[in-house]
Amino acid sequence: MRYTNTQLLSSLLSQRKINADNLEEILNISIKRVRPNIDKIEGMLLGVAIGDSLGNAIELMDPNARLRRYGFIEDYVSSLGGKRMGLPSDDTQLTFDTVKVILEDGYLNPEKLAKTFFSHEIYGIGFSTSEARDRYHRGMKWYECGVKSSGNGALMRISPVILPSLKGDENHLVDSVLDTIITHNDALAIGTSIAFAELFRNLVTSVNEDFLTNLPERIVRFIGNKYYRVRIPNANLYELLTREIDKALKRDEEGDSRLHCDFNLFL
């Protein structure tokens, strides 16, 4: 009989292996079996590949320069052999690695997931994931490989972790932590993954349509007194998150379905 992921996370917390605060509060939450909207799940997963391919070629451009050159991007701007086509990156690769492991094992097996991540070439690999891979190949345990980085590499692949919880016998918040620390053992990376795992689950089940307004609190809750520098003068992390989410909600109320949040890299 295997340890549950909740038991695994509890053990790692007792050993002080995870760099985040207040994670004990997610261990014993009640996860209810729900009937998801299958179309939304399909859209969530395909949306990773489509969005990744749309943004892959221009994600490092200055947002204002990108807007001036391309306007609002609705089609692929990269080309291969003179043809416009989508070129996905590691975001799509690692997302569907996660799907693969869940389908094979019936739950998120973090040890197998790390082995899967680091068993093949990763296209467009970021610094943190590259360092985690090097640590893994040097023989470090999967839960010791993650670096102290608030980069977005874990967040970009996090959506599939909600799938086992839809049966009601797995905790998607616990799974989001275990997935994240494979490459990013950092409070902001972990807190953001937890918040977005809860957001995705609510979106595909329509359990709590107001959850987006609580995202800043959900993220900051797990950061504690750790300091992060933000790019907005005279603003802290909570203020930055609140401002950008409020802007997105306001645009949604005005009938603009496009997401305009201008977060830092980790969001």
LODREN-245437 format. One record per residue (C-alpha): x negated, y, z negated; residue number from 1. Coordinates in steps of 0.001 Angstrom, whole numbers, always signed. Last residue first. Layout:
N
PT	X	Y	Z	NUM
...
END
This chain:
267
PT	-2630	+34880	+12796	267
PT	-6297	+34155	+12050	266
PT	-7370	+36538	+14810	265
PT	-5691	+39603	+13343	264
PT	-2022	+40124	+14024	263
PT	-434	+42146	+16833	262
PT	+3085	+40716	+16607	261
PT	+4843	+41410	+19903	260
PT	+6933	+38286	+20367	259
PT	+9265	+38651	+23330	258
PT	+12996	+38283	+22641	257
PT	+13678	+42018	+22886	256
PT	+17336	+42366	+21923	255
PT	+16958	+45359	+19618	254
PT	+17302	+43078	+16585	253
PT	+14342	+41067	+17909	252
PT	+12307	+44250	+18232	251
PT	+13038	+45050	+14588	250
PT	+12041	+41546	+13517	249
PT	+8694	+41862	+15309	248
PT	+7987	+45238	+13716	247
PT	+8898	+43883	+10277	246
PT	+6519	+40976	+10855	245
PT	+3691	+43363	+11760	244
PT	+4202	+45641	+8780	243
PT	+4622	+42845	+6251	242
PT	+1476	+41043	+7385	241
PT	-624	+44207	+7299	240
PT	+736	+45252	+3917	239
PT	-37	+41825	+2455	238
PT	-3579	+41893	+3850	237
PT	-4412	+45319	+2475	236
PT	-4024	+48612	+4272	235
PT	-5989	+51878	+4106	234
PT	-7348	+51562	+7662	233
PT	-6001	+48597	+9699	232
PT	-8703	+46115	+10706	231
PT	-8362	+43845	+7713	230
PT	-11031	+42694	+5265	229
PT	-10101	+39665	+3214	228
PT	-10552	+39415	-556	227
PT	-9760	+36359	-2663	226
PT	-7674	+37134	-5741	225
PT	-5083	+34430	-5142	224
PT	-4899	+33250	-1522	223
PT	-2110	+30691	-1891	222
PT	+660	+33178	-2664	221
PT	-580	+35538	+68	220
PT	+776	+33257	+2791	219
PT	+4223	+32571	+1356	218
PT	+4642	+36202	+280	217
PT	+3841	+37441	+3784	216
PT	+6169	+34855	+5390	215
PT	+9249	+35697	+3333	214
PT	+11024	+37712	+6044	213
PT	+10524	+34833	+8464	212
PT	+12582	+32522	+6245	211
PT	+15857	+34228	+7005	210
PT	+17173	+31465	+9309	209
PT	+16993	+28862	+6597	208
PT	+18079	+25359	+7602	207
PT	+18124	+25928	+11358	206
PT	+16522	+22494	+11864	205
PT	+13960	+23294	+14570	204
PT	+13349	+26842	+13310	203
PT	+13268	+25856	+9656	202
PT	+10613	+23238	+10318	201
PT	+8558	+25721	+12331	200
PT	+8695	+28329	+9549	199
PT	+7720	+25823	+6868	198
PT	+4732	+24710	+8902	197
PT	+3999	+28378	+9573	196
PT	+3799	+29224	+5887	195
PT	+1645	+26222	+5034	194
PT	-723	+26890	+7942	193
PT	-1056	+30550	+6912	192
PT	-1865	+29603	+3335	191
PT	-4509	+27116	+4454	190
PT	-6258	+29516	+6854	189
PT	-6068	+32264	+4240	188
PT	-7425	+30058	+1461	187
PT	-10270	+28537	+3449	186
PT	-11242	+24952	+4156	185
PT	-10950	+25203	+7949	184
PT	-11891	+22152	+10070	183
PT	-10464	+19041	+8402	182
PT	-9034	+21395	+5785	181
PT	-6128	+22352	+8055	180
PT	-4659	+18882	+8607	179
PT	-4633	+18093	+4882	178
PT	-3017	+21453	+4085	177
PT	-337	+21100	+6767	176
PT	+408	+17570	+5585	175
PT	+1131	+18825	+2074	174
PT	+3506	+21416	+3492	173
PT	+5143	+18833	+5761	172
PT	+5955	+16518	+2848	171
PT	+6825	+13035	+4083	170
PT	+9838	+10774	+3410	169
PT	+12699	+12958	+4654	168
PT	+12747	+11647	+8211	167
PT	+12200	+15210	+9419	166
PT	+9065	+15273	+7300	165
PT	+7158	+13095	+9790	164
PT	+7573	+15778	+12512	163
PT	+6565	+18888	+10556	162
PT	+2854	+18260	+11084	161
PT	+3345	+18705	+14835	160
PT	+3199	+22548	+14578	159
PT	-307	+22857	+13082	158
PT	-2530	+22905	+16175	157
PT	-2961	+26672	+16558	156
PT	-3035	+27180	+12799	155
PT	-6143	+25030	+12438	154
PT	-8255	+27021	+14890	153
PT	-6968	+30403	+13694	152
PT	-10109	+31581	+11924	151
PT	-10072	+32181	+8169	150
PT	-13370	+30330	+7735	149
PT	-14861	+28531	+4769	148
PT	-15813	+25424	+6724	147
PT	-13973	+22094	+6830	146
PT	-16120	+18970	+6835	145
PT	-15660	+17837	+3228	144
PT	-12161	+16397	+3678	143
PT	-13298	+14234	+6591	142
PT	-16197	+12777	+4631	141
PT	-19667	+13885	+5710	140
PT	-21640	+11511	+7918	139
PT	-23702	+13892	+10059	138
PT	-21075	+13400	+12778	137
PT	-18451	+14914	+10508	136
PT	-20658	+17889	+9662	135
PT	-21252	+18565	+13343	134
PT	-17514	+18383	+14006	133
PT	-16831	+20856	+11197	132
PT	-19428	+23235	+12684	131
PT	-17775	+23014	+16093	130
PT	-14341	+23547	+14553	129
PT	-15622	+26664	+12819	128
PT	-17402	+28064	+15882	127
PT	-14521	+27565	+18288	126
PT	-14182	+24804	+20871	125
PT	-13181	+25967	+24335	124
PT	-12726	+22410	+25565	123
PT	-13239	+19703	+22939	122
PT	-15143	+16660	+24204	121
PT	-14017	+13474	+22549	120
PT	-14252	+11534	+19280	119
PT	-14206	+14533	+16950	118
PT	-10494	+15202	+16865	117
PT	-9620	+11481	+16775	116
PT	-11904	+10782	+13812	115
PT	-10445	+13785	+12001	114
PT	-6930	+12541	+12716	113
PT	-7782	+9050	+11515	112
PT	-8836	+10430	+8132	111
PT	-5864	+12789	+8070	110
PT	-3200	+10107	+8711	109
PT	-110	+12193	+9434	108
PT	+2720	+9670	+9429	107
PT	+4212	+6994	+11660	106
PT	+773	+5578	+12441	105
PT	+699	+5665	+16242	104
PT	+3226	+8457	+16762	103
PT	+1631	+10618	+14068	102
PT	-1851	+10024	+15481	101
PT	-749	+10965	+19011	100
PT	+1093	+14101	+17894	99
PT	-2049	+15276	+16105	98
PT	-4189	+14646	+19182	97
PT	-1461	+16593	+20971	96
PT	-2118	+19680	+18882	95
PT	-5873	+19127	+19100	94
PT	-5905	+19203	+22892	93
PT	-3428	+22059	+23194	92
PT	-5438	+24398	+20977	91
PT	-8666	+23044	+22474	90
PT	-7813	+24818	+25702	89
PT	-5169	+24771	+28395	88
PT	-5854	+25904	+31975	87
PT	-2655	+26968	+33693	86
PT	-2825	+27546	+37416	85
PT	-3054	+30333	+39935	84
PT	-4748	+29017	+43045	83
PT	-7892	+30345	+44707	82
PT	-9884	+27218	+43930	81
PT	-9142	+27690	+40264	80
PT	-7435	+30863	+39165	79
PT	-6561	+32471	+35858	78
PT	-3629	+34885	+35609	77
PT	-891	+32380	+34871	76
PT	+2593	+33863	+34800	75
PT	+4711	+35933	+32412	74
PT	+2076	+38316	+31090	73
PT	+3473	+41673	+30014	72
PT	+1417	+44178	+32009	71
PT	-1634	+42690	+33714	70
PT	-4337	+45354	+33812	69
PT	-2943	+47987	+31467	68
PT	-1652	+45389	+29042	67
PT	-4982	+43571	+28989	66
PT	-6856	+46816	+28365	65
PT	-4521	+47599	+25464	64
PT	-4865	+44103	+23987	63
PT	-8702	+44110	+24262	62
PT	-9541	+40933	+26119	61
PT	-10471	+37771	+24215	60
PT	-7183	+35995	+24953	59
PT	-7434	+36582	+28714	58
PT	-8150	+33194	+30301	57
PT	-6483	+31087	+27630	56
PT	-3352	+33154	+27280	55
PT	-962	+31581	+29748	54
PT	-2456	+28112	+29300	53
PT	-2151	+28288	+25513	52
PT	+1412	+29554	+25785	51
PT	+2343	+26677	+28079	50
PT	+568	+24001	+26057	49
PT	+1893	+25224	+22700	48
PT	+5332	+25827	+24172	47
PT	+5486	+22194	+25201	46
PT	+5343	+21278	+21521	45
PT	+7869	+23809	+20238	44
PT	+10127	+23369	+23265	43
PT	+10310	+19629	+22712	42
PT	+11068	+20180	+19045	41
PT	+13681	+22783	+19969	40
PT	+15351	+20438	+22455	39
PT	+15443	+17742	+19789	38
PT	+17357	+19982	+17369	37
PT	+16575	+18320	+14091	36
PT	+18910	+16235	+11950	35
PT	+17626	+16574	+8422	34
PT	+16162	+14287	+5785	33
PT	+15496	+16401	+2733	32
PT	+12089	+17212	+1312	31
PT	+12166	+18021	-2404	30
PT	+9111	+19892	-3619	29
PT	+6719	+17906	-5766	28
PT	+3295	+18693	-4353	27
PT	+3959	+22213	-3063	26
PT	+3484	+23907	-6458	25
PT	+111	+22280	-7011	24
PT	-1264	+24389	-4166	23
PT	-1426	+27430	-6437	22
PT	-4792	+28687	-5161	21
PT	-6945	+27779	-2178	20
PT	-10439	+26433	-1519	19
PT	-9838	+22683	-1604	18
PT	-12224	+20080	-3010	17
PT	-11637	+20946	-6655	16
PT	-11676	+17246	-7651	15
PT	-8188	+17581	-9162	14
PT	-7099	+19277	-5943	13
PT	-8440	+16403	-3846	12
PT	-6527	+13908	-5998	11
PT	-3280	+15871	-5711	10
PT	-3779	+16071	-1940	9
PT	-4131	+12296	-1732	8
PT	-1113	+11691	-3947	7
PT	+963	+13964	-1716	6
PT	-467	+12229	+1343	5
PT	+876	+8980	-19	4
PT	-1671	+6418	-1103	3
PT	-1468	+3336	+1034	2
PT	+0	+0	+0	1
END
